[in-house]
Amino acid sequence: MIERALADPSLAEILTIRPLHVVAVGKAAAAMARALAAVPHLVIRQEVAIGTHADEPLPASIEWIESSHPYPDARSEVAGRRALAVAQAVHSGEVLVILLSGGASALMAAPVEGIRLADKVDTTRLMMNAGADIHTLNTVRRHLSNVKGGRLAAACVGTTITLALSDVVGDDLNAIGSGPGVADSTTWQDAAAALDRFGGSQHLDAVRAVIQRGLAGEVPDTPKPGHPSLARSRARVIGGRRDAMAGARVAAEARGYGVLSIDEPVVGEARIAGPAWLDRARQLSRDAVGPVCVISGGETTVRVTGNGLGGRNLEFALSIAEALAVERPGRTEVRPNIAAASIGTDGIDGSSGVAGALVDSTTMARAAQAGLETPGHYLATNNSLAFFAPLDDVIRLGRTQTNVGDLQAIVIHEP
């Protein structure tokens, strides 16, 4: 993705003639930083990579900061301060390059005056558990941060170029990693409305107080489009869910499947989106001849009401298990010629420690033999891992060093 982006002459012209200061942040930070460092003819003054892990040693020229995800911790604050220091060190004739990928919001934190990191963590956890999507969640995150919502770019007097791998539906640069390098069109009023909707009556006094000060004009809003501090900022998405879908298409075609794609992103609450997606996939493949694979991508949400282990991909898969097995009410048919999966491209699905799960026409029969409860029982407690783990139907990828949302696939071979 980095090589493809730099093949653009308009980008290459800037990056090859000016000194660069690089901040790579997100789940793909190590891989993106390594890729940029390997590009010849670049003058890199400093390069900092902030992520969850590095799968192999980085070049000595790259400063590595291991941080925390999905919730920030003290390391995230260290990373946030370091990123600001890099931005502030850029001279007017130099370039700040932000290599951005999913997870950056938690990995790089710098709370605004008046709140502690713990206040941000409590707010994020509460909103996520209430089912807030990434756009709503990041509206609040941006306003509580000194690096998000364009504030990192605003700290730089040089040119800022953001190259982003998108993990958000719609590839909104304002939402990817909470948009540290781009203007923010949302306001304090939007942040207040988001917190009211997904924060409920919980005590978040410090956060609410900061938002009220923002509404009163006592705390500056995030830089808006046209703000002078961002006049030299450029940003583009260099990869996203469609790249994952394209890779899946190539793999499926190599195995003899005719491939169909659902272009619309899969969104909404996972246990509701799953059955709707299955109906759409079946409708799309109805007239197909021979083995067919239907592919889609997106990102669903989970409303947490229990304390089990799982994630949106596991709940998505579990929500269609019965529909794959039941041909008509009261009769179960084993149909081993249909299988479906939902996978988090970062390799980690929620609290489960796995990437997702596989379901097929035999899932419910095997679950009954294993003495498992019905899917509804596990969905009620957000404990979908406890259903799939005994069946060995979880998908274990480990951390993939990228994140472009979720990928769903179903393979169908009608007898």
C-alpha positions as CSV (number, residue, x, y, z in Angstrom):
1,M,0.0,0.0,0.0
2,I,2.9,2.4,0.8
3,E,4.6,1.6,-2.5
4,R,1.3,2.1,-4.4
5,A,0.7,5.5,-2.7
6,L,4.2,6.7,-3.4
7,A,3.8,5.8,-7.1
8,D,1.6,8.9,-7.3
9,P,3.8,11.7,-8.8
10,S,2.1,14.4,-6.8
11,L,3.0,12.7,-3.5
12,A,6.4,11.5,-4.6
13,E,7.4,15.0,-5.6
14,I,6.8,16.3,-2.1
15,L,8.2,13.4,-0.2
16,T,11.4,13.0,-2.1
17,I,12.6,16.6,-2.1
18,R,11.8,17.6,1.5
19,P,13.1,16.3,4.8
20,L,10.5,14.1,6.6
21,H,9.4,13.6,10.2
22,V,7.3,10.5,10.5
23,V,4.6,9.4,13.0
24,A,3.2,5.9,12.3
25,V,0.4,5.0,14.6
26,G,-2.1,2.2,14.6
27,K,-2.2,-1.6,14.3
28,A,-0.2,-1.5,11.1
29,A,2.3,1.1,12.5
30,A,5.3,-1.2,12.5
31,A,4.7,-2.5,9.0
32,M,3.9,0.9,7.5
33,A,7.0,2.5,9.2
34,R,9.2,-0.3,8.0
35,A,7.9,0.1,4.4
36,L,8.4,3.8,4.3
37,A,12.0,3.5,5.7
38,A,12.8,1.1,2.9
39,V,11.8,3.6,0.2
40,P,15.0,4.9,-1.5
41,H,15.9,8.6,-1.8
42,L,13.8,9.7,1.2
43,V,15.4,12.0,3.8
44,I,13.9,10.9,7.1
45,R,14.9,13.1,10.0
46,Q,13.0,11.0,12.6
47,E,10.5,8.2,12.5
48,V,8.4,7.1,15.4
49,A,6.1,4.0,15.3
50,I,3.3,3.6,17.9
51,G,1.5,0.2,17.9
52,T,0.5,-2.8,19.9
53,H,3.4,-5.0,18.8
54,A,6.1,-5.4,16.2
55,D,6.3,-8.9,14.7
56,E,10.0,-8.6,14.0
57,P,12.8,-6.1,14.9
58,L,12.5,-2.7,13.3
59,P,15.4,-0.8,11.8
60,A,17.5,1.1,14.3
61,S,16.3,4.3,12.7
62,I,12.7,3.8,13.8
63,E,11.8,4.6,17.4
64,W,9.3,2.0,18.6
65,I,6.7,2.8,21.3
66,E,4.5,-0.1,22.4
67,S,1.1,1.1,23.4
68,S,-2.3,-0.1,24.5
69,H,-5.5,-1.1,22.6
70,P,-8.6,-1.1,22.7
71,Y,-8.3,1.2,25.7
72,P,-5.5,3.6,26.3
73,D,-3.1,3.4,29.3
74,A,-0.1,5.4,30.5
75,R,1.9,4.2,27.5
76,S,-0.7,5.9,25.2
77,E,-0.1,9.2,27.0
78,V,3.7,8.8,26.4
79,A,3.0,8.1,22.8
80,G,0.7,11.1,22.5
81,R,3.3,13.5,23.9
82,R,6.0,12.0,21.7
83,A,3.9,12.5,18.6
84,L,3.3,16.1,19.5
85,A,7.0,16.6,20.0
86,V,7.7,15.2,16.5
87,A,5.1,17.5,15.0
88,Q,6.5,20.6,16.8
89,A,10.0,19.8,15.6
90,V,9.0,20.1,11.9
91,H,10.3,23.2,10.2
92,S,8.3,25.2,7.6
93,G,10.2,23.6,4.7
94,E,9.8,20.0,6.0
95,V,7.0,17.5,6.0
96,L,5.2,15.6,8.8
97,V,4.1,12.2,7.5
98,I,1.3,10.5,9.5
99,L,1.0,6.8,8.7
100,L,-2.4,6.0,10.1
101,S,-4.2,2.8,10.7
102,G,-7.0,1.4,12.8
103,G,-6.5,1.5,16.6
104,A,-4.7,4.8,16.6
105,S,-7.4,6.5,18.8
106,A,-6.4,4.3,21.8
107,L,-2.7,4.0,21.0
108,M,-2.0,7.7,21.0
109,A,-3.7,9.8,23.8
110,A,-3.3,13.3,25.0
111,P,-6.3,14.4,27.1
112,V,-7.4,18.0,27.1
113,E,-7.0,20.0,30.2
114,G,-9.5,19.2,32.8
115,I,-9.8,15.4,32.4
116,R,-7.6,12.4,33.2
117,L,-6.8,9.5,30.9
118,A,-9.0,7.4,33.2
119,D,-12.0,9.7,32.4
120,K,-11.4,9.1,28.6
121,V,-11.2,5.3,29.2
122,D,-14.4,5.3,31.2
123,T,-16.2,7.3,28.5
124,T,-14.9,5.1,25.7
125,R,-15.8,1.9,27.4
126,L,-19.3,3.1,28.3
127,M,-20.1,4.2,24.8
128,M,-18.6,1.1,23.1
129,N,-20.7,-1.2,25.4
130,A,-23.8,0.9,24.6
131,G,-23.3,0.1,20.9
132,A,-21.8,3.4,19.6
133,D,-20.4,3.1,16.2
134,I,-16.9,4.4,15.4
135,H,-18.1,7.7,13.9
136,T,-20.1,8.5,17.1
137,L,-17.4,7.3,19.4
138,N,-14.6,9.3,17.7
139,T,-16.7,12.5,17.7
140,V,-16.3,12.5,21.5
141,R,-12.7,11.2,21.4
142,R,-11.6,14.0,19.1
143,H,-13.0,16.7,21.4
144,L,-11.3,15.3,24.5
145,S,-7.8,15.1,22.8
146,N,-4.9,17.4,22.1
147,V,-3.8,15.2,19.1
148,K,-7.0,14.0,17.5
149,G,-9.4,16.0,15.2
150,G,-6.6,17.7,13.3
151,R,-4.8,18.9,16.4
152,L,-1.6,16.9,15.6
153,A,-1.3,18.6,12.2
154,A,-2.1,21.9,13.7
155,A,0.9,21.6,15.9
156,C,3.1,21.4,12.8
157,V,4.3,24.5,10.9
158,G,5.3,22.5,7.9
159,T,3.3,20.4,5.4
160,T,1.4,17.4,6.8
161,I,0.6,14.4,4.7
162,T,-1.6,11.6,6.1
163,L,-1.6,8.2,4.5
164,A,-4.3,6.0,6.0
165,L,-5.4,2.4,6.0
166,S,-9.1,2.7,6.6
167,D,-10.9,0.6,9.2
168,V,-14.1,2.6,9.1
169,V,-17.1,2.3,6.8
170,G,-17.1,5.1,4.3
171,D,-13.3,5.7,4.6
172,D,-13.9,9.0,6.4
173,L,-10.5,10.4,7.1
174,N,-12.0,12.3,10.0
175,A,-12.9,9.0,11.7
176,I,-9.8,6.9,11.0
177,G,-7.8,7.1,14.2
178,S,-9.9,10.1,15.1
179,G,-8.3,12.1,12.3
180,P,-5.1,13.6,13.8
181,G,-4.0,15.1,10.5
182,V,-7.3,16.4,9.1
183,A,-9.9,19.0,9.8
184,D,-12.9,18.0,12.0
185,S,-16.4,19.0,10.9
186,T,-18.0,17.9,14.1
187,T,-18.6,20.3,17.0
188,W,-18.8,20.4,20.8
189,Q,-22.6,20.2,20.2
190,D,-22.1,16.9,18.3
191,A,-19.9,15.6,21.1
192,A,-22.5,16.5,23.7
193,A,-25.3,14.8,21.8
194,A,-23.2,11.6,21.3
195,L,-22.4,11.4,25.0
196,D,-26.1,12.0,25.9
197,R,-27.1,9.2,23.6
198,F,-24.6,6.6,24.6
199,G,-23.4,7.8,28.0
200,G,-26.7,7.5,29.7
201,S,-26.9,8.7,33.2
202,Q,-23.5,7.5,34.2
203,H,-21.3,9.8,36.2
204,L,-18.7,11.2,33.8
205,D,-18.5,14.5,35.6
206,A,-15.1,15.7,34.4
207,V,-15.9,14.8,30.8
208,R,-19.3,16.5,30.9
209,A,-17.7,19.6,32.5
210,V,-15.2,19.9,29.7
211,I,-17.9,19.5,27.1
212,Q,-20.0,22.2,28.8
213,R,-16.9,24.5,28.8
214,G,-16.6,23.8,25.1
215,L,-20.2,24.6,24.4
216,A,-19.7,27.9,26.3
217,G,-16.8,28.8,24.1
218,E,-14.2,28.5,26.9
219,V,-12.3,25.6,25.3
220,P,-11.4,25.9,21.6
221,D,-13.1,23.5,19.2
222,T,-11.2,21.2,16.9
223,P,-9.8,22.8,13.7
224,K,-12.5,23.0,11.1
225,P,-12.2,22.8,7.3
226,G,-10.5,26.0,6.0
227,H,-8.7,26.6,9.3
228,P,-5.3,28.3,8.6
229,S,-3.4,25.8,10.8
230,L,-4.4,23.0,8.4
231,A,-3.9,24.9,5.1
232,R,-0.8,22.8,4.4
233,S,-2.4,19.4,5.3
234,R,-3.1,16.7,2.7
235,A,-4.6,13.3,3.4
236,R,-5.7,10.2,1.5
237,V,-6.9,6.6,2.1
238,I,-4.4,4.1,0.6
239,G,-6.2,0.9,1.5
240,G,-9.5,-0.3,3.1
241,R,-12.2,-3.0,3.1
242,R,-12.4,-3.2,-0.7
243,D,-8.7,-4.3,-0.7
244,A,-9.6,-7.1,1.7
245,M,-12.6,-8.1,-0.4
246,A,-10.4,-8.1,-3.6
247,G,-7.9,-10.4,-1.8
248,A,-10.7,-12.7,-0.8
249,R,-12.0,-12.7,-4.4
250,V,-8.6,-13.8,-5.8
251,A,-8.4,-16.6,-3.2
252,A,-11.9,-17.9,-3.9
253,E,-11.5,-17.8,-7.7
254,A,-8.3,-19.8,-7.3
255,R,-10.3,-22.5,-5.6
256,G,-12.9,-22.7,-8.3
257,Y,-15.7,-20.5,-6.9
258,G,-17.7,-18.0,-8.9
259,V,-17.5,-14.8,-6.8
260,L,-20.2,-12.3,-6.1
261,S,-19.7,-9.2,-4.0
262,I,-22.1,-7.2,-1.7
263,D,-20.9,-3.7,-2.3
264,E,-22.9,-2.1,0.5
265,P,-21.0,-2.2,3.8
266,V,-22.3,-4.5,6.4
267,V,-23.2,-2.4,9.4
268,G,-25.5,-2.3,12.4
269,E,-25.8,-4.5,15.5
270,A,-24.1,-7.8,14.7
271,R,-26.9,-10.2,15.8
272,I,-29.4,-8.2,13.6
273,A,-27.1,-7.6,10.7
274,G,-26.2,-11.3,10.4
275,P,-29.6,-12.7,9.3
276,A,-30.2,-9.8,7.0
277,W,-26.8,-10.4,5.4
278,L,-27.6,-14.1,4.9
279,D,-30.8,-13.3,3.2
280,R,-29.0,-10.9,0.9
281,A,-26.3,-13.4,0.1
282,R,-28.8,-16.1,-0.7
283,Q,-30.8,-13.8,-2.9
284,L,-27.7,-12.7,-4.8
285,S,-26.5,-16.3,-5.4
286,R,-29.9,-17.7,-6.3
287,D,-29.3,-17.9,-10.1
288,A,-25.6,-18.8,-9.8
289,V,-24.4,-22.0,-11.5
290,G,-21.8,-24.1,-9.7
291,P,-20.0,-23.3,-6.5
292,V,-20.4,-19.7,-5.5
293,C,-18.7,-17.4,-2.9
294,V,-20.4,-14.2,-1.8
295,I,-18.0,-11.7,-0.2
296,S,-18.7,-8.5,1.8
297,G,-17.0,-6.2,4.2
298,G,-17.9,-3.6,6.9
299,E,-18.1,-3.2,10.6
300,T,-20.9,-4.0,12.9
301,T,-21.4,-3.2,16.6
302,V,-22.3,-5.1,19.7
303,R,-24.5,-3.9,22.6
304,V,-23.0,-5.4,25.7
305,T,-25.5,-6.7,28.2
306,G,-23.5,-9.6,29.6
307,N,-20.0,-10.3,30.8
308,G,-19.0,-13.2,28.5
309,L,-16.2,-13.4,25.9
310,G,-16.9,-12.6,22.3
311,G,-17.0,-9.9,19.7
312,R,-19.0,-8.6,16.8
313,N,-17.7,-11.2,14.3
314,L,-18.5,-14.1,16.7
315,E,-22.0,-12.7,17.3
316,F,-22.5,-12.1,13.6
317,A,-21.7,-15.8,12.8
318,L,-23.7,-17.1,15.8
319,S,-26.7,-15.1,14.7
320,I,-27.0,-17.2,11.4
321,A,-26.1,-20.6,12.8
322,E,-29.7,-21.8,13.1
323,A,-30.7,-20.3,9.7
324,L,-28.0,-22.4,8.0
325,A,-29.3,-25.6,9.6
326,V,-33.0,-25.1,9.4
327,E,-34.6,-25.5,6.0
328,R,-38.1,-25.1,7.3
329,P,-39.7,-24.9,10.8
330,G,-39.5,-28.1,12.7
331,R,-37.0,-29.8,10.4
332,T,-33.3,-29.7,10.5
333,E,-31.3,-30.8,7.5
334,V,-27.5,-31.3,7.5
335,R,-26.2,-29.3,4.5
336,P,-22.4,-29.5,4.5
337,N,-22.3,-27.6,1.2
338,I,-22.8,-24.2,2.8
339,A,-20.3,-22.5,5.1
340,A,-20.0,-18.9,6.2
341,A,-17.5,-16.8,8.2
342,S,-17.0,-13.4,9.7
343,I,-13.5,-12.3,10.4
344,G,-11.9,-9.2,11.9
345,T,-9.0,-8.3,9.6
346,D,-6.8,-7.3,12.6
347,G,-7.0,-10.8,13.9
348,I,-8.7,-9.9,17.2
349,D,-12.5,-9.9,17.7
350,G,-13.6,-8.0,20.8
351,S,-12.7,-9.7,24.0
352,S,-12.4,-13.2,22.4
353,G,-8.7,-13.3,21.5
354,V,-9.7,-14.9,18.1
355,A,-10.4,-13.3,14.7
356,G,-13.9,-14.6,14.2
357,A,-15.9,-17.8,13.6
358,L,-17.1,-20.3,11.0
359,V,-20.6,-21.7,10.7
360,D,-22.0,-24.3,8.4
361,S,-24.9,-26.6,7.9
362,T,-23.6,-29.0,10.5
363,T,-23.0,-26.4,13.3
364,M,-26.3,-26.8,15.1
365,A,-26.2,-30.6,14.9
366,R,-22.6,-30.7,16.3
367,A,-23.6,-28.2,19.0
368,A,-26.4,-30.4,20.1
369,Q,-24.1,-33.4,20.3
370,A,-21.7,-31.3,22.4
371,G,-24.5,-30.4,24.8
372,L,-24.4,-26.7,24.0
373,E,-27.3,-24.3,24.6
374,T,-29.1,-22.5,21.8
375,P,-27.4,-19.5,20.2
376,G,-29.8,-17.2,21.9
377,H,-28.5,-18.2,25.3
378,Y,-24.9,-17.2,24.4
379,L,-26.0,-14.0,22.6
380,A,-27.9,-12.9,25.7
381,T,-24.7,-12.9,27.7
382,N,-22.3,-11.8,25.0
383,N,-20.6,-15.2,25.4
384,S,-20.3,-16.3,21.8
385,L,-16.8,-17.7,22.3
386,A,-18.2,-20.3,24.6
387,F,-20.4,-21.6,21.8
388,F,-17.7,-21.8,19.1
389,A,-14.6,-22.8,21.1
390,P,-15.9,-26.4,22.0
391,L,-16.7,-27.0,18.3
392,D,-13.3,-25.8,17.2
393,D,-15.0,-23.4,14.9
394,V,-13.1,-20.2,15.9
395,I,-10.7,-18.6,13.4
396,R,-7.3,-17.9,14.9
397,L,-5.1,-15.6,12.9
398,G,-3.1,-13.9,15.5
399,R,-2.4,-10.2,15.1
400,T,-2.2,-9.4,11.4
401,Q,-0.5,-5.9,11.6
402,T,-3.3,-4.3,9.7
403,N,-7.0,-3.4,10.2
404,V,-9.5,-2.7,7.4
405,G,-12.7,-3.6,9.2
406,D,-14.4,-7.0,9.0
407,L,-14.7,-9.5,6.1
408,Q,-17.6,-11.8,5.6
409,A,-17.8,-14.7,3.2
410,I,-20.2,-17.5,2.4
411,V,-19.6,-20.4,0.1
412,I,-22.5,-22.3,-1.4
413,H,-22.6,-25.4,-3.5
414,E,-26.2,-26.5,-4.2
415,P,-26.5,-30.2,-4.7
